[in-house]
Amino acid sequence: MMDTRMEHDTMGEIAVPADRHWGAQTQRSLENFKIGGERQPREIITAFAYLKEACAKANALKGKLTEEQAAAIAYACREIREGKWEDEFPLVVWQTGSGTQTNMNVNEVIAHLAAEQGVALHPNDHVNASQSSNDTYPSALHIAAALSVANEVLPAAERLADAFATLEAAYPDLIRIGRTHLQDATPLRFAQEVSGWRELVNAPCRMLRAALEELRRLAIGGTAVGTGLNAPKDYDKLVCQELSALTGLDFAPDENKFHALTSKDAVVFAHGALKALAANLMKIANDIRWQASGPRCGMGELHIPENEPGSSIMPGKVNPTQCEAVTMAAVQVMGNDAAIGFAASQGNFQLNVFLPVSAYNFQQSARLLADAMDSFRTHCVEGIRPNIERMEENLRNSLMLVTCLTPKIGYEKAAECAKKALQEGTTLKEAALALGLLTAEEFEETVQPEKMV
């Protein structure tokens, strides 16, 4: 039988596992919300650990905590951020929509860790001083989102963009046929196409950096309904100063706490940029796997790394698995975006009570994209090599080289030439000569792919 100890809160006593550092409110949540199994994201707990330390230091400056109390809170928060107490945060996403129970879970664990250091703290009176769950969870949501974007997603995206830049520089003169509507189009350089992939990664990064400006605005100091009840004057500014020093990101108080507590527009905006990145990654991965299709009966214009067997029944088959992983991650991010948008629309009166689900979906998206981009880069992009022979063969056979004849013979005659070549299975040159539109010399002078790019 499990050893327990008795903890109490305003509702009375409750048995808590003796070897755990949480208290009564955490235990009640565990027993009342046996829903799913998705726990609060570790990034949220880390964000709370930053926030609680910053709040403790601000409270000490305002005389609401002693230096000893603030130091004990800070020490516990540092240990939490280092991952020493991950099992002490067992609560699921599907709890109260304000995240109150997760806020109290953090408060209770910090108080118990401080007690082991010989400092008596009450989870509400000391660890939660000058705070409410209604301003701490929204603040932790923004902190976690900003840290994930700045420290995980953007660096992974930059590494992927650099890999495309390397591929781009390796083949500056290789010309290939373009394709629009899945049909042959005019030529372009392979490097030009890769530059498009590079910018498909870089463009959403600019959007994410713009979103960071909104995420850095925090609800802290608004307490219960935005009025700042029980928080000292300028407390919010002190917290954000301490938080900025701890994290290296520039946080600031939201000037309108009534907005900060009820609106999740910054999260919607930031996740929209994550969705834009996911959409672009979907496009890149699809381009690569189509162009690598084959090896003999597909396009076969790209060679990609062969990482593992592709079939349990077809020997020798190798599939574009990294591309598939990226596209599945992208689909999940798009679904998460819908959930976050719905959640943000539900801010009623002075509080949005869809915070944990917003946090869960945002952090999953950020984590998936960062991991997927690193995996895609190391196991696919860095190993891409063009099939030069196939590209040159397709270039020579393309009917859309006829486009460069238009200024010389006109659109309709150029179209007649292309259709004749397609119907009779001949080359453009043969069709042009048969129609008497050009001499052989004129054709050779005009149809030069390198002049079309």
Salt bridges, closest charged atoms under 4 A:
GLU7 OE2 - ARG5 NE 2.84
GLU7 OE2 - HIS112 NE2 2.82
ASP9 OD2 - ARG28 NE 2.77
GLU43 OE2 - ARG42 NH1 3.56
GLU43 OE2 - ARG367 NE 2.91
GLU53 OE2 - LYS57 NZ 3.09
GLU53 OE2 - ARG78 NH1 3.33
GLU53 OE1 - ARG81 NH2 2.88
GLU79 OE2 - LYS84 NZ 3.74
GLU82 OE1 - LYS84 NZ 3.53
GLU88 OE2 - ARG20 NH1 3.46
GLU88 OE2 - HIS21 ND1 3.40
GLU116 OE2 - HIS21 NE2 2.70
ASP125 OD2 - HIS122 ND1 3.93
GLU158 OE2 - ARG209 NH2 2.75
GLU168 OE1 - ARG198 NE 2.76
ASP173 OD1 - ARG189 NH1 3.99
GLU193 OE1 - ARG176 NH1 2.91
GLU199 OE2 - ARG206 NH2 2.77
GLU213 OE1 - ARG216 NE 3.24
GLU214 OE1 - ARG217 NE 3.54
ASP234 OD2 - LYS233 NZ 3.47
ASP234 OD1 - LYS237 NZ 3.75
ASP236 OD2 - LYS257 NZ 2.80
ASP254 OD2 - HIS259 ND1 3.10
ASP265 OD2 - HIS259 NE2 2.94
ASP287 OD2 - LYS283 NZ 2.38
GLU301 OE1 - ARG176 NH2 2.16
GLU301 OE2 - ARG179 NH2 2.74
ASP337 OD1 - HIS271 ND1 2.79
ASP337 OD2 - LYS275 NZ 3.15
ASP374 OD2 - ARG159 NH2 2.88
ASP374 OD1 - ARG377 NH2 3.10
GLU382 OE2 - ARG377 NH1 3.03
GLU424 OE2 - LYS420 NZ 2.83
GLU444 OE2 - LYS429 NZ 2.77
